[in-house]
Amino acid sequence: MAVQQRRVSKTRKAKRRTHYKLATPTLVKCANCGEYKLPHRLCPNCGAK
Protein backbone atom coordinates (compact mmCIF):
# COMPACT_ATOMS: atom_id res chain seq x y z
CA MET A 1 0.00 0.00 0.00
CA ALA A 2 1.31 3.45 -0.94
CA VAL A 3 2.10 5.82 1.90
CA GLN A 4 2.45 9.57 1.48
CA GLN A 5 6.09 10.58 1.87
CA ARG A 6 5.67 14.37 2.11
CA ARG A 7 2.82 16.75 2.71
CA VAL A 8 1.47 18.39 -0.47
CA SER A 9 1.76 22.17 -0.22
CA LYS A 10 -1.29 24.43 -0.56
CA THR A 11 0.19 25.95 -3.72
CA ARG A 12 0.75 22.61 -5.41
CA LYS A 13 -2.73 21.43 -4.48
CA ALA A 14 -4.25 24.68 -5.80
CA LYS A 15 -2.33 24.40 -9.10
CA ARG A 16 -3.74 20.92 -9.65
CA ARG A 17 -7.30 22.07 -8.91
CA THR A 18 -7.36 25.19 -11.11
CA HIS A 19 -9.57 23.46 -13.68
CA TYR A 20 -12.17 22.26 -11.13
CA LYS A 21 -14.42 25.26 -11.71
CA LEU A 22 -18.00 25.36 -12.92
CA ALA A 23 -18.73 26.71 -16.39
CA THR A 24 -21.58 29.18 -16.81
CA PRO A 25 -24.24 27.89 -19.21
CA THR A 26 -24.68 29.66 -22.55
CA LEU A 27 -28.03 31.40 -22.72
CA VAL A 28 -29.85 32.87 -25.73
CA LYS A 29 -32.98 34.98 -25.91
CA CYS A 30 -36.19 33.29 -27.04
CA ALA A 31 -37.35 34.76 -30.36
CA ASN A 32 -40.98 34.48 -29.28
CA CYS A 33 -41.11 35.87 -25.71
CA GLY A 34 -37.62 37.27 -25.05
CA GLU A 35 -36.85 35.07 -22.02
CA TYR A 36 -33.40 33.50 -21.74
CA LYS A 37 -33.17 29.78 -22.54
CA LEU A 38 -30.57 27.14 -23.40
CA PRO A 39 -29.74 26.98 -27.12
CA HIS A 40 -31.41 24.20 -29.16
CA ARG A 41 -34.03 23.65 -26.41
CA LEU A 42 -37.68 24.57 -26.08
CA CYS A 43 -38.38 27.72 -24.15
CA PRO A 44 -39.56 26.84 -20.62
CA ASN A 45 -41.70 29.99 -20.56
CA CYS A 46 -43.66 29.83 -23.84
CA GLY A 47 -42.70 26.45 -25.37
CA ALA A 48 -41.40 27.90 -28.65
CA LYS A 49 -38.11 26.88 -30.29
N, C-alpha and C positions, 0 to 999 in steps of 0.2 A: 504494500500500500504506500502511495506517495505521501510524503510529509513535507509541509512547507518549510523551506530552509531560512528564508528571510521575509520580513514583513513587507508587503507591497505599499509603496508610498502613496499618499493622497494624490499627488500629481500624476503618477503613472496610472493609477486607477481611473482618474478623470480623463486622461488622454484616451484610454481604451473605450470609455463610455461616451465619447463625444457624439457618436452617431445614434444614441439611444433616445432621440427626441421624437416627439409626435409631429407629423406633418399636418398642416392645415388643409382641409378639403377645398377643392376648387369649386366655386359657386358661380352660376350664371343666372341672369335674370330671366324669368319666364316671359315669353313673348305675349302671352295672353293677359296675365294679371300683374306682372311686374315683381312678383315675389322671387326671392332667391331660391334656387334648387340645384341639385347635382346634375351635371351634364349627362345627356342620354338617359334621363329618367323622367317619369311622369311627375308633374308638379303636385306636391302634396296638398296645395291649397285649392287649385281649380281642376286638376286632373288632365290638363292639356300637356302636349309634348314640349 
